[in-house]
Amino acid sequence: MNKKNNKFLSFSLAIREILDDFRSDPKQYDLFAKVYSFLVEGKAVPGEEKCPPMGIRYGGIWYRPENLEERQFYNWHEFDYLLTQAFSLRSLSGEDIVKLYKMVTGVNASIDFQIINFTRPEGGRRISYTSTTDNTVKLFI
């Protein structure tokens, strides 16, 4: 692919783009259920709940943790808070972030290591350094 079609994001920027996608269109119930299930390791399905006093139906997800039988309804208004909390509580690997990014954006993504090139001050040989901590998500758009 051409370099013009590649985009590199740090892991934190990739997570921010995932959150921004849901903020721009929070009524993505099916997709949110998949992402939330992946992050919190439970069972989430899209659904509705009827508000008793006024009879209004609200869209959202039904969630059941792996170790419990009782499920709970989360209105779509709570999605931003739930995702932010889930991301902060779980330590994600680079592979997890790439999987989530692909799931949400539909873009082909992979992990790439950030390579930092520098030259010695005295004009010596050029040295490349591959950082194992500053990984990026490489997107093929």
Residue pairs with C-beta under 8 A, 6 or more apart in sequence:
1 140
5 140
5 141
6 138
6 139
6 140
6 141
7 138
7 139
7 141
8 112
8 114
8 136
8 137
8 138
8 139
9 17
9 136
9 137
9 139
10 134
10 135
10 136
10 137
11 92
11 94
11 97
11 135
11 136
11 137
14 97
14 98
14 101
14 109
14 137
15 87
15 92
15 97
15 100
17 101
17 105
18 35
18 83
18 100
18 101
18 104
18 105
19 80
19 83
19 84
19 87
21 28
21 104
21 105
22 28
22 32
22 35
22 79
22 80
22 83
22 104
23 80
26 32
26 76
26 77
26 79
26 80
27 59
27 76
29 46
29 47
29 59
29 60
29 61
29 76
30 46
31 103
31 104
32 44
32 46
32 61
32 76
32 79
32 83
33 44
33 45
33 46
33 61
34 44
34 103
35 83
35 100
35 103
35 104
36 42
36 44
36 61
36 63
36 82
36 83
36 86
37 43
37 44
37 63
38 96
38 99
38 100
38 103
39 83
39 86
39 87
39 90
39 100
40 63
40 65
40 86
40 90
41 65
41 66
42 63
42 64
42 65
42 66
43 63
43 64
43 66
43 71
44 61
44 62
44 63
44 64
45 61
45 62
46 59
46 60
46 61
46 62
47 59
47 60
47 61
47 62
47 73
48 57
48 58
48 59
48 60
49 57
49 58
49 60
49 73
49 75
50 56
50 57
50 58
51 57
51 58
58 75
58 76
59 75
59 76
60 73
60 74
60 75
60 76
60 78
60 79
61 73
61 74
62 71
62 72
62 73
62 74
63 71
63 72
63 73
63 74
64 70
64 71
64 72
74 82
92 100
94 111
94 135
94 137
95 111
97 137
98 109
98 110
98 111
98 137
101 107
101 109
101 137
101 139
102 108
102 109
107 139
107 140
107 141
108 139
108 140
109 137
109 138
109 139
109 140
110 137
110 138
110 140
111 135
111 136
111 137
111 138
112 135
112 136
112 137
112 138
113 130
113 131
113 132
113 135
113 136
114 130
114 131
114 134
114 135
114 136
115 128
115 129
115 130
115 131
116 128
116 129
116 130
116 131
117 126
117 127
117 128
117 129
118 126
118 127
118 129
119 125
119 126
119 127
120 127
